[in-house]
Amino acid sequence: MEQQDFSAKDSLQLIESMISKAQNRFNENGHLYLLWGWVVLLCSIVSFVSIYFFSNFKNLMFIWMLTIPTVVYQMIYLARKKKSEGVRTYTDEITNFVWVVFVVMGFLVGIIIGRSGHPELFNPLILMLYGMPTFLSGVILKFMPLRLGAISCWVLALCSVFIPYEFSFLLLALAVITTWIVPGYLLRLRFKTQS
């Protein structure tokens, strides 16, 4: 009887230990934040230069096509990451769904803005949307730089409606620096120190 009690206690301790490890496990290395931050930063700056210096609005679509191989890379990266991870936490799942919602909303905003004939509204709305998944990820991951970056996105979204269209691309560039690039490097640092 004592052997069974001991085994039950051992089992309970093992389960508690595994739950604690899963709760404390931090596997966000900032890679995708950095990837998207740098891609969007590049596209934003090239878009600004194209419009401001060359009055070329036609090439914007081609500039932003750089995001297509980025999406393909992200899908491959996430598939490999999922295979290599033994256990996915509830935090991982929720964070993934937050970003899926962002992608769907961004796609819908693009279609709606395209049909409305008001392309100048695209950047303010995208800036507003950038803040949502970033803020929620900051809450889920308990990571203040993401939350602060999201707030900066919302402030920049508001500012972008009061400036000429071409300058909204500079605000977009600033937003990805504060929202994805700086937090991405901080996430990478946090990941390395906890590994």
C-alpha positions as CSV (number, residue, x, y, z in Angstrom):
1,M,0.0,0.0,0.0
2,E,2.8,2.4,0.8
3,Q,4.4,1.7,-2.6
4,Q,1.2,2.8,-4.3
5,D,0.9,5.9,-2.2
6,F,4.5,6.8,-3.0
7,S,3.9,6.2,-6.8
8,A,0.8,8.4,-6.7
9,K,2.8,11.2,-5.0
10,D,5.6,10.7,-7.5
11,S,3.2,10.9,-10.4
12,L,1.5,14.0,-9.0
13,Q,4.9,15.7,-8.6
14,L,5.9,14.7,-12.1
15,I,2.7,16.1,-13.5
16,E,3.1,19.3,-11.5
17,S,6.7,19.6,-12.7
18,M,5.6,19.2,-16.4
19,I,2.8,21.7,-16.0
20,S,5.2,24.2,-14.4
21,K,7.7,23.7,-17.2
22,A,5.1,24.2,-19.9
23,Q,3.9,27.3,-18.2
24,N,7.4,28.7,-17.8
25,R,8.7,27.6,-21.2
26,F,9.4,30.5,-23.4
27,N,9.9,29.4,-27.0
28,E,9.3,32.7,-28.8
29,N,12.7,33.6,-30.2
30,G,11.6,36.7,-32.1
31,H,12.6,35.3,-35.5
32,L,9.3,36.0,-37.3
33,Y,9.0,39.5,-35.7
34,L,12.4,40.3,-37.1
35,L,11.7,38.8,-40.4
36,W,8.4,40.7,-41.0
37,G,9.8,43.8,-39.4
38,W,12.7,44.0,-41.8
39,V,10.6,43.1,-44.8
40,V,7.9,45.6,-44.1
41,L,10.6,48.3,-43.2
42,L,12.2,47.7,-46.6
43,C,8.9,47.8,-48.5
44,S,7.8,50.9,-46.7
45,I,11.0,52.9,-47.4
46,V,11.1,51.8,-51.0
47,S,7.4,52.8,-51.4
48,F,8.1,56.2,-49.9
49,V,11.1,56.8,-52.2
50,S,9.1,55.6,-55.2
51,I,6.2,58.0,-54.5
52,Y,8.0,61.0,-53.1
53,F,11.0,61.2,-55.4
54,F,9.6,59.6,-58.6
55,S,5.8,60.2,-58.3
56,N,5.5,56.5,-59.1
57,F,2.4,55.0,-57.6
58,K,2.2,52.1,-60.1
59,N,5.0,50.1,-58.7
60,L,3.7,49.9,-55.1
61,M,2.0,46.5,-55.8
62,F,5.3,45.1,-57.1
63,I,7.3,46.5,-54.1
64,W,4.9,44.7,-51.7
65,M,5.1,41.4,-53.6
66,L,8.3,40.9,-51.5
67,T,5.9,39.7,-48.8
68,I,4.8,36.7,-50.9
69,P,8.1,34.8,-50.5
70,T,8.1,35.9,-46.9
71,V,4.8,34.2,-46.4
72,V,6.1,31.0,-48.0
73,Y,9.2,31.1,-45.9
74,Q,7.1,31.6,-42.7
75,M,4.8,28.7,-43.6
76,I,7.9,26.4,-44.0
77,Y,9.5,27.8,-40.9
78,L,6.4,27.2,-38.8
79,A,5.9,23.7,-40.2
80,R,9.4,22.7,-39.3
81,K,9.2,24.4,-35.9
82,K,6.0,22.4,-35.2
83,K,7.7,19.1,-36.0
84,S,10.7,19.8,-33.8
85,E,8.6,20.8,-30.8
86,G,7.4,17.9,-28.7
87,V,4.6,19.8,-27.0
88,R,2.7,22.9,-28.0
89,T,1.4,25.0,-25.2
90,Y,-1.9,26.7,-24.9
91,T,0.0,30.0,-25.2
92,D,1.5,28.8,-28.6
93,E,-2.0,28.0,-29.9
94,I,-3.6,31.3,-28.8
95,T,-0.7,33.3,-30.2
96,N,-1.0,31.5,-33.6
97,F,-4.8,32.2,-33.7
98,V,-4.2,35.9,-32.9
99,W,-1.9,36.2,-35.9
100,V,-4.3,34.2,-38.2
101,V,-7.0,36.8,-37.3
102,F,-4.6,39.6,-38.2
103,V,-3.8,38.1,-41.6
104,V,-7.5,37.6,-42.4
105,M,-8.4,41.2,-41.3
106,G,-5.4,42.6,-43.3
107,F,-6.6,40.7,-46.4
108,L,-10.1,42.0,-46.0
109,V,-9.0,45.6,-45.4
110,G,-6.9,45.4,-48.6
111,I,-9.9,44.2,-50.6
112,I,-12.3,46.8,-49.0
113,I,-9.8,49.7,-49.5
114,G,-9.1,48.5,-53.1
115,R,-12.8,48.6,-53.9
116,S,-13.5,51.9,-52.1
117,G,-11.1,53.9,-54.3
118,H,-9.4,55.4,-51.2
119,P,-5.9,53.9,-51.1
120,E,-4.8,56.7,-48.7
121,L,-6.7,54.9,-46.0
122,F,-4.8,51.7,-46.3
123,N,-1.7,52.6,-44.2
124,P,-3.7,54.1,-41.3
125,L,-5.9,51.0,-41.2
126,I,-3.0,48.6,-41.5
127,L,-1.1,50.5,-38.7
128,M,-4.2,50.1,-36.5
129,L,-4.4,46.4,-37.3
130,Y,-0.6,45.9,-36.6
131,G,-1.3,47.0,-33.1
132,M,-3.9,44.4,-32.4
133,P,-2.0,41.1,-32.7
134,T,1.2,42.7,-31.3
135,F,-0.6,44.0,-28.2
136,L,-2.3,40.6,-27.6
137,S,0.9,38.7,-28.2
138,G,2.6,41.0,-25.6
139,V,-0.2,40.2,-23.1
140,I,-0.1,36.4,-23.9
141,L,3.8,36.3,-23.7
142,K,3.9,38.8,-20.8
143,F,6.3,40.9,-22.8
144,M,5.9,44.7,-22.3
145,P,7.9,45.8,-25.4
146,L,5.3,44.2,-27.6
147,R,2.5,46.1,-25.8
148,L,4.4,49.4,-26.0
149,G,5.1,48.8,-29.7
150,A,1.4,48.2,-30.3
151,I,0.5,51.4,-28.6
152,S,3.0,53.2,-30.8
153,C,1.2,51.7,-33.8
154,W,-2.1,53.1,-32.7
155,V,-0.7,56.5,-32.2
156,L,1.0,56.4,-35.6
157,A,-2.2,55.2,-37.2
158,L,-3.9,58.3,-35.8
159,C,-1.1,60.6,-37.0
160,S,-1.1,59.1,-40.5
161,V,-4.5,60.4,-41.3
162,F,-3.2,64.0,-40.9
163,I,-0.2,63.8,-43.2
164,P,0.2,63.3,-47.0
165,Y,-0.1,59.8,-48.2
166,E,3.5,59.2,-49.1
167,F,4.7,60.1,-45.6
168,S,2.4,57.4,-44.1
169,F,4.9,54.9,-45.4
170,L,7.5,56.5,-43.2
171,L,5.2,56.1,-40.2
172,L,4.7,52.5,-41.3
173,A,8.5,52.1,-41.2
174,L,8.7,53.7,-37.8
175,A,5.9,51.4,-36.6
176,V,7.6,48.2,-37.6
177,I,10.8,49.3,-35.9
178,T,8.9,50.0,-32.6
179,T,6.5,47.1,-32.9
180,W,8.4,44.2,-34.5
181,I,12.1,44.9,-34.9
182,V,13.1,46.2,-31.4
183,P,10.8,43.7,-29.6
184,G,12.1,41.0,-32.0
185,Y,15.7,41.6,-30.9
186,L,14.5,41.8,-27.2
187,L,12.6,38.5,-27.6
188,R,15.7,36.9,-29.1
189,L,17.8,38.1,-26.2
190,R,15.2,36.8,-23.7
191,F,15.0,33.5,-25.5
192,K,18.8,33.1,-25.4
193,T,19.1,33.9,-21.7
194,Q,16.3,31.4,-20.8
195,S,17.7,28.6,-23.0
